[in-house]
Every structure is written in C-alpha cells, then in structure tokens.
Amino acid sequence: MLRSYINKIKHHFEKGGRFEKLQTTFEAFETFLYVPNKVTIKGAHIRDSIDMKRAMAIVVLALMPALIFGMWNVGYQHFLAIGEYKSVWENFVFGFVHVFPIVVVVYVSGLATEFIFAQIRGHEVNEGFLVTGMLIPLIVPVAIPLWMVAVATIFAVIIGKEVFGGTGMNILNPALTARAFLFFAYPSEMSGVNVWIEGLKEGRNIIDGFSGETILAQAASGNTAYVNGIGEQYTTGDMFLGFIPGSIGETSTLAILIGAAILLYTGIGSWRIMLSVFAGGLFMGLVLNLFAVNPFMEIPAWQHLLIGGFAFGAVFMATDPVTAAQTIKGKYIYGFLIGLLAILIRVLNPAYPEGVMLAILLMNVFAPLIDHYVVAANIKKRLRRAIPGS
Amino acid sequence: MSEVIKIRKGLDIKIKGEAEKIFMRAEPSELYAVKPVDFHNLIPKLTVRTGDKVRAGTPLFFDKNHPDVLLTSPVSGTVDAINRGERRHILEIIIKADPVVEYESFITGDPARMDAGEIKKNLLESGLWPVIRQRPYDIIANPEDIPKAIFISAFNTAPLAPDYDFVVKGCEADFQIGIDALAGLTAGRVYLNINDEYPASQVFTMARNVQINRFRGPHPAGNVGVQIHNIDPINKGEIVWYVAPQDVITIGRLFEKGIYDASKVVALTGSEVIRPRYYKITGGSSIKNMVNNNVSESNNRYISGDVLTGRKIPSDGYIGYYDSQVTVIPEGDHYEFIGWARPGFRKYSVSRSFWSWLMPDRQYRIDTNIKGGERAFVMTGEYERVFPMDIYPVHLIKAILVKDIDLMEKLGIYEVAPEDFALCEFVCTSKINVQSIIREGLDYMIKEM
C-alpha cells in the first residue's frame, strides 16, 4: 500500500517533475523505506547483502548500550548530587528527558545540513551522518546548552565533512570535530566541575560541598584517591561499570565493550585499530610509570584505559574507516600512536584534562601519511622484484 | 613434488545450485554463435556473409589489429544471421548447423617435434589461437610475442564452477599433446596448477613437460592471476600466457586429428536449475535445449560463466567462447520494505551483520538485486580480506580513477585482471563496480603504451 503510494508520487520528483529539485531528498526517504529494485547491470551478478545503511545501522546499534547506560547515569549522578535515592527506572527517565533533546537537536540540525548539501550537489544522501549524529550526544557533557550542540553539529558537517567533498573524503572525524569546536569555542561549557552533572550549574538543592569533578580532573590535580561528589571512594568496579561523572556516553567501559563486541563480531569495526589503541595506551602508561615524578604519572597504566574517554575513543572514534589509516599495517601504527599520544597528552599537558580527542584528531591528519609509507614499501618491493639477482 | 601454496584470503560464496557429477544429454542445438564481444579489445572484420556455407574451422572473422588472429566456426552449416548492436557493432555470428559436421583439415603431427612457427601457424589457421590469453591486460595473446611462461589452472574455484577433474576425464592423450604444443611457444616453463584439497585427475597429475604446482584455499585460488602472482609474478615488460584445461585438450585434438573439434563439457548450475548437471556440447551452442523444462518458473537471469564474472545472456542465448559453465539465478527486481533493518535470516553476507550467521552451513538462493545504493569508499579492509595478492586493491583502483599511469604501474596493474577483483566487487558495502574500473584501467594502459 505504502509502496503503491510511493510509486504514485515518484514521478513528481523525477526529472521534469513538479518537485524535481527535491529528488535526492525523496530518494533518501524512499530508500530508507524500501531497498530499491535495482539489479546488477555490469560486473558481478550477485552482491553481498550488506550496504551502507546496514553497516551504519549496526554502528548505531553498537552505540545503544553506551547511550542507554549514559541516560541512566545522568539521572544517577543528578540524584546523587541532590542527595536523593531513586530507582533505576527513575534515574533513567530523568536522564532520558535530558539526553534525548540533545540527540534530537543533533539529528535535526545535522541531517538538515546534509540534505541541503546533497540537494545542491545532486548526490544521494549518505548514511554516515546517522552514526555521527549518535556519536555527538555521547561525547558532550549533559549540561551543554542545546543551541551550542546545534551550532557544533552544523560546523562539523560543513567544515569537518562537506568542504572535503562529503562522506568518504573527509580527513577529520566529524563527531570529534564537533567536540573540538565546542571545546575551544565554549571551554567553560565543556570542562570544569559543574558541567558533567545535570543541575550543578543552577545549583538548586545540591548537597553542601558536593563536587562534580571527574576522576581525570582529580588525577590531574594529583589527587589519586578518587572520590565521588560526596566523598566516597570510587572502586575499580565503579570506573569499569561507569558510575562516574563524564561525557554522556563515555563513562561505562562495560557498555562500550559491549558495543565493541558488536562491531567486531559483525566485522564492521577494525579489531586491529581497537587493539592497537589499547596497546599504545597501556604502553605509554607503563613508560610514564617508569619515569613517574608526580601522582598522575604514577597511576597504574591499566587504569588509564578505564577513565576519561579512552575506551570510547578507541572503540568508536579511532575506528571510523574514513578517517583512519586504510592499510593493514597502517592501522596498527595509527592505532598504537593514538593510544600512546592520548595518554601522553592526558598526563603531561597542563592545559587539557583529556588527550583522547586531540590524539585521534592528530592521527586523523597523519593517517594518509602512514598509508603513504606503507604503500611506498609495497611499491619498492615490486620494483626490486623486477631487477634479477637482487 | 613442489610444495603446496596456501591461499589464505578469499571467499567461497555459499550459493545454491552446484552441478551433480552426472552427464546429461541435451538435444544438440540447432544454432551456434561466435560472439566478438567475448574477445576484449578485438575489432572483428567479417570474412563471411549471411547465407555462406561454412565448415567447422572455416574463418568467420579476424582481428583488425592482428589479421592473422582468426575466429572459425565451431560447426558446419550456414551463416544464419549476423546480429549487430549499437553503432553496428557485431554482437553474434549465428550458424545454423548441418546434421553431420564437416571439418576443415589442418596439419597433424607431434607438436614436440615442431618448431614454434609451425605450431603457431596451425593454431592461428584453425582459429584456436584465441584460446591463448595473456597477462598483462587480459586479452588474446599476441602471436608475435614470446611469453616468459604459460600457465594452466587445472581447477576452478569460482562459485558453482565445474569440476575440471571430472570434465577432463579420459582426455590424457589430447591434454598431453596440447601441453607439448604450448611448451613449444614459450622460452620458459609451462606451469600446471592443481588443487591440493582433493586428489586431482590423472590427466593433470601424470602430465609431462610441465611444472606442477599445488594450491590450497578459497576462491580465487583457482584464478590464474593469483597463481601467476605466487609463482612467477609479472614485472613491467613481461608477458605471461594462460590457457584453460579444456582448451588445452582442444589444441591436442587439433594436432592429433587435424580438425577443429569444438566439443566441450559445460556445467549447468544455479539455484533456479531443477537438475544441475554436466552437459557435453559443442562450443558456441545455444543453451535453449539445456534449460528447457529444467529451470524454475520465476523471472530468471541466465549467465554464461559464473555469477561473479559471467555475461548475461537470454534464455535462448549462446555459451561464451571461454565459458564452461552456465548459471541461472533469480532476478532481484523487487522492492524490500526497510530491508536494511530486517534480521535477514536468509540474507547472505560475509559480514555478520545479518542473523544468517546463525546458520553457517546454509546455502543461499542469491538474486541479482544490488541490495543497496552506490556510495563513496567508506569501509576499509573489506577488499583486502578477499584479495590474495600483495597489491593494495583500493589504492590501485584510486590510481585508475585518476588515470595516473605511473602509479598504476607501481601498484601492480600488470598483474591483475577484472576477474581478480570480482570478489571485491561482491563484498563491497559501497556497491562500487570494481571490475569495470579495472577493465578501464587496463584499456587505458593498452591505449597509452
């Protein structure tokens, strides 16, 4: 029924139709609803069932544990701050009410920009933004004003992606571009002690002396005892499960690992990159331990992997296939350097409490160079083969 | 015995419809065709007209650029039609067969005692030369070249491909003569590559005058390109020839009997074939009698060749010159409601993004739907998993797209043919037509060199 309706209105959007200009928009909705009836004309007669929509849907699915946990944690942290005990469900509902608007604003502003560009360029709307749009809400603090989210998203789509020619051509990860934009344009909304927990900024009903400091901020100030807002000690379990303040989706290493399992099992995420990011982080942590001169440098290397945005960056950001290295050897180098730089920046730089974002953006820029050298080695090997006796 | 070469990357697509190893008899076809489109880069110049009488081995057309390269009729009869396409391109020369085949006669003799010139002359005149193809460029071999080696892949790993061990049964003598003829054409060796996964036919294992290599692994282990890459890779300026096993036998019969005997075995395969079996036919035969009452009622696609590299033909079309397989699969010209979000228990995918991974042993009825829209390159590492050469496939493709000859050369374009990229095209999430990009790259090289 729906199909026949679509067929009926389709001609309006085709060349010469009334809404010819909206053709890509129509097509985006049509292919969202129905896999097209197009058959192979040249080349292989059969094709794998996977397409970009499916691949992106899997990534969004993999982000769901972090999103759902993040919503719960927003409520949990809030009620902790006002000293009330609530049920799991109430925590979640509170978080949902505060996180869902961010998700909606990101999708609406981002997709609108995408559709406009697709229209202007006359190409199909790419599915990449479905993932970007789910990533952005998960890497911002819950207290962020919605208009900032919208501005950052539009900035990321235009400057992070479209100026390079659209999906597949961009150099920087768009979601991290959005975060970096917010971080440098509105630092007071992206760092400090009051942004991570909903309600702290307004300060109503907050328990006296409650602090919303993240573990990373505590570590950076040399206080590695790690306590929560009311002075209770965090356990390793709290850090792993994510009962800590932080960006919406980054706190629970467990939820992130569930997502990682989905990405790896379906074959959509690169295990090489994930593994080497963790290896690089662990390596740098150990090196810092060896030369430790302050408490931050002394914290166990494995602990670095649980706190801040490290795990989230390793699983969902570093693995973005467009901005990562593309060769197999390149992926190992790229991932390892991200892990290494993330911890290096985190511990040794006095200005930013978190290094993962900058490490990934920096390696995004260097990824083509890494690939260049990997491919150059292959070329050299081929040329040597042509000279007998060498 | 040489060591076994293991191919680790690749993919055996789990598609339904493998042919059972039984020979079927189909009513011999009335019509036969030679199709110039089967020979890439060949510009046909006709030597017959509609109504002309021909015998098996009578020239039908030659290549404008190499006038000594002839294509001859596989049967005796009358030229029934010359079908042309756009801009009068010749598509098919149709021959209506006589009830009894009359042959042109050619030289007989032991090719091991002939010189290269005599062997070449016999192959060219009989119209058998085009069975020899070359890398680089994947075109008919140039008779003026002397290749550094000749490769014969004695097994085919393509989806539902015929089992050559079964196909060549009993042809020991002709196969050996064919090899002796080929050995006379190269300064180097003739390599015969057999499948190590099961005992190969004696026709192959007992062959003399060749170096036998053993391969193991999924498709495209049987592709000659992969074998060349592993045994004796092609560098700039080098030429390697290759011939399919059944064509080696045809060459053998030419030197043994002095005739162009185009009989061959083809496998009728695919999910829509009711009884997928092997058929003994004559090359160029119409598939009409094979598929008649033997395929499902649905809207089907008929392919001469395999599902990855074959050519679409009508249900009464003709088998391609190089093909030893006909595949029939369903057309996929239907819409699917939110297909990308469905669990997909019946959808085959290399990725485990559909629930079909729960049933690893299932064989699938795969249709021709593209299953998505074409996109820019996004996913990485997909091609590498199914491309067993030490070549960076995506980088090579991008070099072709920007027409950078120097870079194409450096990245290994001389070693590849479209068929080597067929699996990349199959797995591509972005639905990019990789094979035609490679073909364009090769054509561009031919033009510029």
Chai-1 contact restraints between the chains, C-beta under 6 A:
chainA,res_idxA,chainB,res_idxB,connection_type,confidence,min_distance_angstrom,max_distance_angstrom,comment,restraint_id
A,R3,B,Y335,contact,1.0,0.0,6.0,A-B,restraint_1
A,T31,B,G373,contact,1.0,0.0,6.0,A-B,restraint_2
A,Y34,B,Y335,contact,1.0,0.0,6.0,A-B,restraint_3
A,Y34,B,F337,contact,1.0,0.0,6.0,A-B,restraint_4
A,V35,B,E336,contact,1.0,0.0,6.0,A-B,restraint_5
A,V35,B,G339,contact,1.0,0.0,6.0,A-B,restraint_6
A,N37,B,D333,contact,1.0,0.0,6.0,A-B,restraint_7
A,N37,B,H334,contact,1.0,0.0,6.0,A-B,restraint_8
A,N37,B,Y335,contact,1.0,0.0,6.0,A-B,restraint_9
A,K38,B,I370,contact,1.0,0.0,6.0,A-B,restraint_10
A,V39,B,E331,contact,1.0,0.0,6.0,A-B,restraint_11
A,V39,B,G332,contact,1.0,0.0,6.0,A-B,restraint_12
A,V39,B,D333,contact,1.0,0.0,6.0,A-B,restraint_13
A,V39,B,T368,contact,1.0,0.0,6.0,A-B,restraint_14
A,V39,B,N369,contact,1.0,0.0,6.0,A-B,restraint_15
A,T40,B,T368,contact,1.0,0.0,6.0,A-B,restraint_16
A,T40,B,I370,contact,1.0,0.0,6.0,A-B,restraint_17
A,K42,B,N433,contact,1.0,0.0,6.0,A-B,restraint_18
A,K42,B,S436,contact,1.0,0.0,6.0,A-B,restraint_19
A,G43,B,E425,contact,1.0,0.0,6.0,A-B,restraint_20
A,G43,B,N433,contact,1.0,0.0,6.0,A-B,restraint_21
A,G43,B,Q435,contact,1.0,0.0,6.0,A-B,restraint_22
A,G43,B,S436,contact,1.0,0.0,6.0,A-B,restraint_23
A,A44,B,L308,contact,1.0,0.0,6.0,A-B,restraint_24
A,A44,B,A422,contact,1.0,0.0,6.0,A-B,restraint_25
A,A44,B,E425,contact,1.0,0.0,6.0,A-B,restraint_26
A,A44,B,F426,contact,1.0,0.0,6.0,A-B,restraint_27
A,H45,B,I303,contact,1.0,0.0,6.0,A-B,restraint_28
A,H45,B,V307,contact,1.0,0.0,6.0,A-B,restraint_29
A,H45,B,T368,contact,1.0,0.0,6.0,A-B,restraint_30
A,I46,B,V307,contact,1.0,0.0,6.0,A-B,restraint_31
A,I46,B,I366,contact,1.0,0.0,6.0,A-B,restraint_32
A,R47,B,I370,contact,1.0,0.0,6.0,A-B,restraint_33
A,R47,B,K371,contact,1.0,0.0,6.0,A-B,restraint_34
A,R47,B,F426,contact,1.0,0.0,6.0,A-B,restraint_35
A,D48,B,S349,contact,1.0,0.0,6.0,A-B,restraint_36
A,D48,B,V350,contact,1.0,0.0,6.0,A-B,restraint_37
A,D48,B,F426,contact,1.0,0.0,6.0,A-B,restraint_38
A,D48,B,V427,contact,1.0,0.0,6.0,A-B,restraint_39
A,S49,B,K347,contact,1.0,0.0,6.0,A-B,restraint_40
A,S49,B,Y348,contact,1.0,0.0,6.0,A-B,restraint_41
A,S49,B,S349,contact,1.0,0.0,6.0,A-B,restraint_42
A,S49,B,F354,contact,1.0,0.0,6.0,A-B,restraint_43
A,S49,B,K371,contact,1.0,0.0,6.0,A-B,restraint_44
A,I50,B,S349,contact,1.0,0.0,6.0,A-B,restraint_45
A,I50,B,S351,contact,1.0,0.0,6.0,A-B,restraint_46
A,I50,B,S353,contact,1.0,0.0,6.0,A-B,restraint_47
A,I50,B,T429,contact,1.0,0.0,6.0,A-B,restraint_48
A,D51,B,K371,contact,1.0,0.0,6.0,A-B,restraint_49
A,D51,B,G372,contact,1.0,0.0,6.0,A-B,restraint_50
A,M52,B,R375,contact,1.0,0.0,6.0,A-B,restraint_51
A,M52,B,T429,contact,1.0,0.0,6.0,A-B,restraint_52
A,K53,B,W340,contact,1.0,0.0,6.0,A-B,restraint_53
A,R54,B,W340,contact,1.0,0.0,6.0,A-B,restraint_54
A,R54,B,S353,contact,1.0,0.0,6.0,A-B,restraint_55
A,A55,B,T429,contact,1.0,0.0,6.0,A-B,restraint_56
A,A57,B,W340,contact,1.0,0.0,6.0,A-B,restraint_57
A,I58,B,S353,contact,1.0,0.0,6.0,A-B,restraint_58
A,E124,B,G373,contact,1.0,0.0,6.0,A-B,restraint_59
A,T167,B,A376,contact,1.0,0.0,6.0,A-B,restraint_60
A,G168,B,A376,contact,1.0,0.0,6.0,A-B,restraint_61
A,G168,B,F377,contact,1.0,0.0,6.0,A-B,restraint_62
A,G168,B,V378,contact,1.0,0.0,6.0,A-B,restraint_63
A,Y265,B,R352,contact,1.0,0.0,6.0,A-B,restraint_64
A,T266,B,S351,contact,1.0,0.0,6.0,A-B,restraint_65
A,T266,B,R352,contact,1.0,0.0,6.0,A-B,restraint_66
A,T266,B,S353,contact,1.0,0.0,6.0,A-B,restraint_67
A,G267,B,S351,contact,1.0,0.0,6.0,A-B,restraint_68
A,G267,B,R352,contact,1.0,0.0,6.0,A-B,restraint_69
A,P321,B,V378,contact,1.0,0.0,6.0,A-B,restraint_70
A,P321,B,M379,contact,1.0,0.0,6.0,A-B,restraint_71
A,P321,B,T380,contact,1.0,0.0,6.0,A-B,restraint_72
A,V322,B,V378,contact,1.0,0.0,6.0,A-B,restraint_73
A,Q326,B,T380,contact,1.0,0.0,6.0,A-B,restraint_74
A,V375,B,Y392,contact,1.0,0.0,6.0,A-B,restraint_75
A,V375,B,H395,contact,1.0,0.0,6.0,A-B,restraint_76
A,I379,B,K410,contact,1.0,0.0,6.0,A-B,restraint_77
A,A386,B,N235,contact,1.0,0.0,6.0,A-B,restraint_78
